[in-house]
């Protein structure tokens, strides 16, 4: 019988069916960081339990690390306490810890792939909602809560209900200046922030076939913003080429066997999907958010919705709430909206290719007067790659602050925060109220090149016009 990748991976990792209808699922790889793991380790100690399979658990520090300070102790005593706790827990339980002194530290969803830990056909769990990123490799990857982190540490399994599978095909050719970030914002806008509830999203079609792994990671990363628990792309030669030679990837004869196994997990032709959505790539334009959730997005050439345009009372209330918070005028063009801060980075768009694309266009240009612009590589390895290519200097000369690796202003559990009601052009993944550190701060999500265009002009701008993008 033809099966989807989700079904194959799920069945391969099923330990047993539970009386409540859930599945006890073996977790192939467990990723942890400093924010959601301390309580889980405390529970282990209370129960006098050990970590069942420490070799399957990998840790890094990302949310709380200051990106403008390397030396400890950190100015924030809570951040230092979290760092100390993770360091102690990893040492006590024998867990590999990519801390800053290793040169391999970074955002957990960037470190896993670049180390070759993230592999096709596996189950991956992490106490972070954006764990769906790893699905780009043909893995079933999902975020979990602290009690589930405890369960995985103690048993290497967890209880989970099966999901339906929606295949989202994006066919045709993208227009110049349209990127993976625009695709996922368009998908979320189309299907809604709750459209994926109960689903795993399988991304497919010509647009995904042409994508690099970093682009696929951008899309899978924001599956959770569309309500899906999981988002994945079937593994192919692009996947295998990315993984080959990475530290934790199989070597020699084991590599050939692994590739054959990974190929077998790809969805079979003719397999069943609970839903299929088809999107014409040519209809997507650079997309930005105007409201307080990622589904409140429009093309850069469109106008902000009016309450009267709502299809339901609930949607009308949502528009009114968003407009009041964002202080935007209904019906006004989004293009030209003034910004105060430009943020390049996050687990969505903090990889080498993101910075390469921005550097390609901003070289020799300057950030607009009065705009605070920061560029934060997603890992120490990304930072090193950028620095070897001189990207850090190009961005610094343009007026961006080049920072150390971390989550930074994506969620502001560190010193990088908006002030007052500042407006941020951000390459991150969430535009919730207060997300970037100020309870009244306002976030507009967009692709890295769109962030660069906003930084250089001082307002939301069409990067295609600012940079004369033609390819």
PLY file of the C-alpha trace (Angstrom):
ply
format ascii 1.0
element vertex 471
property float x
property float y
property float z
element edge 470
property int vertex1
property int vertex2
end_header
0.00 0.00 0.00
1.33 3.45 -0.93
2.20 5.55 2.11
3.21 9.15 2.85
6.51 9.98 4.52
4.61 10.94 7.65
2.94 7.53 7.82
6.20 5.67 7.17
8.20 7.56 9.80
5.36 7.33 12.32
5.02 3.57 11.89
8.79 3.03 12.02
8.94 4.78 15.41
5.77 3.40 17.00
6.46 1.56 20.25
2.83 0.75 21.01
-0.70 2.10 20.90
-1.94 3.51 24.20
-5.36 3.01 25.72
-6.22 6.69 25.22
-5.71 6.39 21.47
-2.31 8.05 21.39
0.89 6.45 20.16
3.97 5.89 22.26
6.59 7.16 19.82
10.33 6.58 19.92
12.18 9.88 19.57
15.26 9.41 17.43
16.86 12.76 18.28
16.18 15.06 21.22
17.41 18.66 21.07
17.43 20.85 24.17
18.26 24.43 25.08
18.52 26.51 28.23
14.95 27.82 28.58
12.65 24.78 28.59
14.96 22.08 29.95
15.92 23.08 33.55
12.56 22.08 35.07
12.63 18.79 33.17
16.02 17.90 34.64
14.70 18.91 38.06
11.86 16.42 37.63
14.36 13.69 36.74
16.26 14.34 39.94
13.07 14.34 42.00
12.16 10.97 40.49
15.76 9.69 40.81
15.89 8.93 37.08
18.71 9.06 34.57
18.66 10.17 30.93
17.82 7.00 29.04
19.83 7.65 25.88
22.17 10.61 26.37
23.83 9.93 23.01
20.55 10.89 21.32
20.30 14.23 23.13
22.14 17.39 22.05
22.12 20.79 23.73
22.94 24.35 22.82
22.29 27.78 24.28
20.47 30.33 22.16
17.47 32.18 23.60
19.11 34.07 26.46
22.68 34.65 25.29
23.50 38.32 24.74
24.64 38.88 21.15
26.86 41.81 22.12
28.66 40.10 25.02
30.64 36.87 24.98
32.40 36.84 28.34
30.62 35.57 31.42
29.10 36.44 33.82
26.30 37.96 31.80
24.76 41.24 32.87
21.41 39.47 33.33
21.73 37.13 36.35
18.80 35.00 35.14
20.52 34.41 31.81
23.69 33.41 33.62
21.73 31.07 35.88
20.16 29.37 32.86
23.57 28.98 31.22
25.01 27.49 34.40
22.08 25.11 34.80
22.35 23.77 31.26
26.10 23.36 31.58
25.66 21.44 34.86
22.82 19.27 33.56
24.72 18.27 30.43
27.83 17.40 32.43
25.89 15.41 35.02
23.84 13.39 32.53
26.48 12.95 29.81
24.83 15.10 27.13
26.74 16.74 24.28
26.60 20.51 24.76
27.48 22.89 21.95
28.27 25.84 24.18
29.95 29.03 23.12
33.47 27.86 23.89
33.13 25.03 21.32
32.68 27.34 18.33
29.57 25.31 17.42
26.95 27.18 19.46
23.91 28.71 17.88
20.15 28.53 17.52
19.13 24.92 18.07
17.34 24.68 14.71
20.45 25.84 12.87
22.97 23.81 14.86
21.17 20.46 14.36
21.24 20.60 10.55
24.72 22.08 10.19
26.17 19.35 12.42
24.40 16.64 10.41
22.40 15.58 13.48
19.13 16.24 11.65
18.56 13.35 9.25
15.74 12.00 7.04
13.31 9.38 8.28
13.78 10.24 11.95
11.63 11.66 14.70
12.98 14.82 16.33
11.65 16.60 19.40
12.71 19.81 21.11
11.20 22.10 23.71
10.72 24.81 21.12
7.79 25.37 18.79
9.96 25.91 15.71
11.30 22.36 15.78
9.26 21.88 12.61
12.32 23.38 10.86
14.00 19.98 10.81
11.21 18.56 8.68
13.03 20.11 5.71
15.18 16.97 5.75
12.28 14.54 5.59
12.05 14.13 9.36
8.97 14.30 11.56
9.93 17.07 13.94
7.80 18.82 16.55
8.00 21.07 19.55
7.17 19.74 23.01
6.53 21.08 26.50
8.61 20.69 29.65
6.82 17.59 30.98
7.30 15.95 27.58
10.98 16.91 27.67
11.12 15.02 30.97
9.45 12.01 29.36
11.86 11.97 26.42
14.89 12.37 28.67
13.71 9.54 30.91
12.39 7.09 28.29
13.38 8.38 24.82
9.66 8.15 24.01
6.57 10.29 24.32
2.82 9.99 23.80
1.38 11.76 20.78
-1.78 11.63 18.71
-1.50 10.88 15.00
-1.96 13.73 12.52
-3.72 14.11 9.21
-1.51 15.02 6.24
-2.06 17.97 3.91
0.08 18.17 0.77
0.83 21.76 -0.27
2.14 21.97 -3.82
3.76 25.14 -5.11
4.32 24.79 -8.83
5.68 27.13 -11.47
8.48 29.66 -11.23
8.82 32.32 -8.57
9.06 35.91 -9.76
12.33 37.80 -9.15
12.65 39.07 -5.58
10.32 36.41 -4.16
11.85 34.05 -1.60
11.04 31.08 0.62
9.87 33.45 3.36
7.33 34.93 0.98
6.05 31.45 0.13
5.39 30.48 3.72
3.81 33.83 4.58
1.59 33.41 1.53
0.63 29.88 2.60
-0.25 31.02 6.12
-2.19 33.97 4.76
-4.11 31.63 2.45
-4.86 28.80 4.88
-4.93 30.78 8.13
-3.06 30.57 11.40
-5.35 27.74 12.50
-5.64 26.11 9.09
-3.08 23.45 9.92
-4.55 22.37 13.26
-4.39 18.60 13.44
-2.25 18.38 10.31
1.25 17.64 9.18
2.11 19.74 6.11
3.95 18.03 3.26
5.50 20.72 1.06
6.03 19.73 -2.55
6.01 20.89 -6.14
8.45 22.48 -8.55
9.26 25.42 -6.27
10.38 23.10 -3.48
12.27 20.83 -5.85
14.40 23.84 -6.83
14.94 25.10 -3.27
18.17 24.79 -1.34
18.02 23.09 2.05
18.25 26.47 3.76
15.19 27.67 1.85
13.27 24.51 2.74
14.17 25.05 6.38
12.71 28.57 6.23
9.36 27.23 5.05
9.22 24.26 7.43
10.24 26.54 10.31
7.00 28.52 10.10
4.65 25.54 9.71
3.75 26.05 13.34
2.63 29.62 12.56
0.08 28.08 10.23
-1.25 25.83 12.97
0.45 22.65 11.73
2.34 20.51 14.23
4.75 19.26 11.59
6.00 20.45 8.21
8.28 18.43 5.96
9.78 18.05 2.49
10.54 14.64 1.03
14.29 13.90 1.03
16.07 14.05 -2.34
19.52 14.54 -3.81
19.59 18.13 -2.50
19.08 16.75 1.02
21.82 14.17 0.68
24.31 16.62 -0.81
23.75 18.98 2.13
24.32 16.25 4.72
27.33 14.54 3.17
30.53 15.12 5.13
28.90 16.81 8.11
30.22 15.79 11.55
27.33 13.53 12.59
26.42 12.25 9.11
27.21 8.60 8.29
30.59 7.93 6.67
31.91 5.48 4.08
29.79 2.40 3.43
27.38 3.54 6.12
26.68 6.62 4.02
25.50 4.61 1.03
23.28 2.46 3.23
21.87 5.55 4.92
21.01 7.24 1.62
19.20 4.10 0.43
17.24 4.03 3.70
16.47 7.75 3.55
15.14 7.45 0.00
12.74 4.74 1.12
10.98 7.15 3.48
9.86 9.51 0.70
6.12 9.57 0.06
5.01 6.96 -2.45
3.27 8.04 -5.66
-0.45 7.63 -5.26
-0.41 7.69 -1.45
-3.39 9.10 0.42
-3.52 12.71 1.61
-6.29 14.11 3.74
-6.14 17.34 1.78
-4.24 18.78 -1.19
-3.66 22.49 -1.77
-2.13 23.78 -5.00
-0.53 27.22 -5.35
0.84 28.90 -8.47
4.32 30.23 -7.60
3.90 33.09 -10.08
1.04 34.54 -8.01
3.24 35.13 -4.96
4.83 38.53 -4.44
7.06 39.84 -1.65
4.82 39.41 1.38
4.76 41.33 4.66
2.59 41.22 7.76
0.47 44.18 8.80
-1.12 42.82 11.98
-0.46 40.75 15.10
-0.28 37.22 13.74
1.59 35.81 10.72
-1.65 35.19 8.85
-2.34 38.91 8.77
-0.13 39.37 5.73
-0.40 41.04 2.33
1.70 41.54 -0.77
3.93 44.58 -0.56
1.87 46.24 -3.27
-1.43 45.78 -1.42
-3.27 47.90 1.11
-3.95 47.13 4.77
-7.39 45.49 5.12
-10.38 47.39 6.46
-12.77 45.97 9.05
-15.53 46.21 6.44
-13.67 43.75 4.21
-13.95 40.98 6.81
-15.85 37.83 5.87
-17.08 37.20 9.43
-17.63 38.92 12.75
-14.61 37.15 14.24
-12.38 38.27 11.39
-13.66 41.82 11.72
-12.85 41.85 15.44
-9.38 40.49 14.68
-8.74 43.24 12.12
-9.93 45.94 14.51
-7.71 44.61 17.29
-4.68 44.45 15.01
-5.18 47.93 13.60
-5.55 49.41 17.08
-2.36 47.73 18.30
-0.29 48.45 15.18
-1.66 52.02 14.91
-2.09 51.53 11.18
-4.80 53.16 9.10
-7.25 50.77 7.45
-7.00 50.79 3.68
-3.57 52.47 3.66
-0.76 51.07 1.49
1.66 48.97 3.54
4.47 50.28 1.35
5.81 53.47 2.88
5.09 52.45 6.48
7.92 53.93 8.56
10.16 51.64 10.60
12.56 52.22 13.48
14.46 48.93 13.67
15.62 46.37 11.10
16.44 42.86 12.33
18.23 40.22 10.26
18.44 36.82 11.93
16.47 34.10 13.78
15.96 30.38 13.19
13.85 31.36 10.17
16.37 33.50 8.32
19.70 33.52 10.11
21.65 31.23 7.77
24.54 31.87 5.41
22.41 32.19 2.27
20.23 34.82 3.96
23.22 37.04 4.69
24.80 36.34 1.31
21.68 37.58 -0.48
21.48 40.74 1.61
25.20 41.49 1.26
24.92 41.06 -2.51
22.49 43.96 -2.71
23.47 46.32 0.13
27.16 46.49 -0.71
28.14 50.12 -1.08
24.81 51.42 0.27
23.84 52.87 3.64
21.16 52.26 6.25
18.79 55.24 6.49
19.51 57.83 9.15
17.89 57.04 12.50
17.33 53.34 11.76
18.81 50.81 14.17
19.84 47.79 12.09
21.28 44.59 13.53
22.45 41.42 11.80
22.66 38.32 13.98
24.06 35.06 12.55
22.16 31.96 13.62
25.25 30.10 14.75
28.95 30.56 15.37
29.62 28.54 12.21
27.36 30.82 10.16
29.22 33.80 11.65
32.57 32.30 10.71
31.38 31.55 7.17
30.14 35.11 6.77
33.34 36.57 8.15
35.48 34.49 5.79
33.48 35.89 2.88
33.65 39.45 4.20
29.88 39.64 4.60
30.20 41.00 8.13
32.26 43.93 6.80
29.83 44.65 3.97
26.92 44.79 6.41
28.88 46.83 8.96
29.93 49.33 6.33
26.29 49.64 5.30
25.34 50.47 8.89
24.25 47.14 10.37
25.59 46.07 13.76
27.21 42.63 13.29
26.47 40.54 16.38
27.37 37.16 17.89
25.15 34.12 17.37
21.82 33.79 19.16
18.06 34.19 18.95
18.44 37.93 19.59
15.46 40.14 18.83
13.27 37.33 17.53
11.82 36.91 21.00
13.86 39.27 23.17
14.65 36.93 26.07
17.96 38.76 25.95
19.05 42.42 25.78
17.96 42.87 22.14
14.51 44.45 22.51
12.29 47.03 20.92
11.64 50.19 22.93
8.20 51.71 23.33
6.07 51.42 20.20
8.97 51.11 17.77
8.21 49.42 14.46
10.53 46.60 13.46
11.11 45.18 10.00
12.02 41.62 10.99
13.14 38.45 9.23
11.91 36.39 12.21
8.76 34.29 12.52
6.28 35.93 14.91
4.64 39.33 15.05
2.63 38.75 18.22
2.00 41.63 20.62
5.18 42.29 22.59
7.09 39.51 20.82
10.22 41.60 20.29
10.55 42.74 23.86
8.36 45.82 24.28
4.71 45.34 25.29
3.82 48.00 22.72
6.48 47.19 20.12
5.26 46.47 16.58
6.69 43.82 14.26
6.39 43.52 10.48
7.60 40.15 9.19
9.30 39.92 5.80
12.15 38.26 3.91
15.76 39.26 4.63
16.06 41.28 1.42
12.84 43.11 2.27
14.32 43.88 5.71
17.38 45.27 3.97
15.20 47.41 1.70
13.36 48.76 4.74
16.63 49.45 6.55
18.02 51.45 3.61
14.87 53.47 2.94
13.54 53.84 6.49
10.16 52.36 5.57
8.50 49.24 4.17
9.65 49.13 0.56
9.52 46.74 -2.38
13.00 45.24 -2.53
12.56 44.68 -6.25
12.34 48.43 -6.75
15.01 49.41 -4.23
17.60 46.95 -5.53
16.42 46.54 -9.12
16.09 42.79 -8.58
15.76 41.00 -11.89
16.92 37.43 -11.33
0 1
1 2
2 3
3 4
4 5
5 6
6 7
7 8
8 9
9 10
10 11
11 12
12 13
13 14
14 15
15 16
16 17
17 18
18 19
19 20
20 21
21 22
22 23
23 24
24 25
25 26
26 27
27 28
28 29
29 30
30 31
31 32
32 33
33 34
34 35
35 36
36 37
37 38
38 39
39 40
40 41
41 42
42 43
43 44
44 45
45 46
46 47
47 48
48 49
49 50
50 51
51 52
52 53
53 54
54 55
55 56
56 57
57 58
58 59
59 60
60 61
61 62
62 63
63 64
64 65
65 66
66 67
67 68
68 69
69 70
70 71
71 72
72 73
73 74
74 75
75 76
76 77
77 78
78 79
79 80
80 81
81 82
82 83
83 84
84 85
85 86
86 87
87 88
88 89
89 90
90 91
91 92
92 93
93 94
94 95
95 96
96 97
97 98
98 99
99 100
100 101
101 102
102 103
103 104
104 105
105 106
106 107
107 108
108 109
109 110
110 111
111 112
112 113
113 114
114 115
115 116
116 117
117 118
118 119
119 120
120 121
121 122
122 123
123 124
124 125
125 126
126 127
127 128
128 129
129 130
130 131
131 132
132 133
133 134
134 135
135 136
136 137
137 138
138 139
139 140
140 141
141 142
142 143
143 144
144 145
145 146
146 147
147 148
148 149
149 150
150 151
151 152
152 153
153 154
154 155
155 156
156 157
157 158
158 159
159 160
160 161
161 162
162 163
163 164
164 165
165 166
166 167
167 168
168 169
169 170
170 171
171 172
172 173
173 174
174 175
175 176
176 177
177 178
178 179
179 180
180 181
181 182
182 183
183 184
184 185
185 186
186 187
187 188
188 189
189 190
190 191
191 192
192 193
193 194
194 195
195 196
196 197
197 198
198 199
199 200
200 201
201 202
202 203
203 204
204 205
205 206
206 207
207 208
208 209
209 210
210 211
211 212
212 213
213 214
214 215
215 216
216 217
217 218
218 219
219 220
220 221
221 222
222 223
223 224
224 225
225 226
226 227
227 228
228 229
229 230
230 231
231 232
232 233
233 234
234 235
235 236
236 237
237 238
238 239
239 240
240 241
241 242
242 243
243 244
244 245
245 246
246 247
247 248
248 249
249 250
250 251
251 252
252 253
253 254
254 255
255 256
256 257
257 258
258 259
259 260
260 261
261 262
262 263
263 264
264 265
265 266
266 267
267 268
268 269
269 270
270 271
271 272
272 273
273 274
274 275
275 276
276 277
277 278
278 279
279 280
280 281
281 282
282 283
283 284
284 285
285 286
286 287
287 288
288 289
289 290
290 291
291 292
292 293
293 294
294 295
295 296
296 297
297 298
298 299
299 300
300 301
301 302
302 303
303 304
304 305
305 306
306 307
307 308
308 309
309 310
310 311
311 312
312 313
313 314
314 315
315 316
316 317
317 318
318 319
319 320
320 321
321 322
322 323
323 324
324 325
325 326
326 327
327 328
328 329
329 330
330 331
331 332
332 333
333 334
334 335
335 336
336 337
337 338
338 339
339 340
340 341
341 342
342 343
343 344
344 345
345 346
346 347
347 348
348 349
349 350
350 351
351 352
352 353
353 354
354 355
355 356
356 357
357 358
358 359
359 360
360 361
361 362
362 363
363 364
364 365
365 366
366 367
367 368
368 369
369 370
370 371
371 372
372 373
373 374
374 375
375 376
376 377
377 378
378 379
379 380
380 381
381 382
382 383
383 384
384 385
385 386
386 387
387 388
388 389
389 390
390 391
391 392
392 393
393 394
394 395
395 396
396 397
397 398
398 399
399 400
400 401
401 402
402 403
403 404
404 405
405 406
406 407
407 408
408 409
409 410
410 411
411 412
412 413
413 414
414 415
415 416
416 417
417 418
418 419
419 420
420 421
421 422
422 423
423 424
424 425
425 426
426 427
427 428
428 429
429 430
430 431
431 432
432 433
433 434
434 435
435 436
436 437
437 438
438 439
439 440
440 441
441 442
442 443
443 444
444 445
445 446
446 447
447 448
448 449
449 450
450 451
451 452
452 453
453 454
454 455
455 456
456 457
457 458
458 459
459 460
460 461
461 462
462 463
463 464
464 465
465 466
466 467
467 468
468 469
469 470
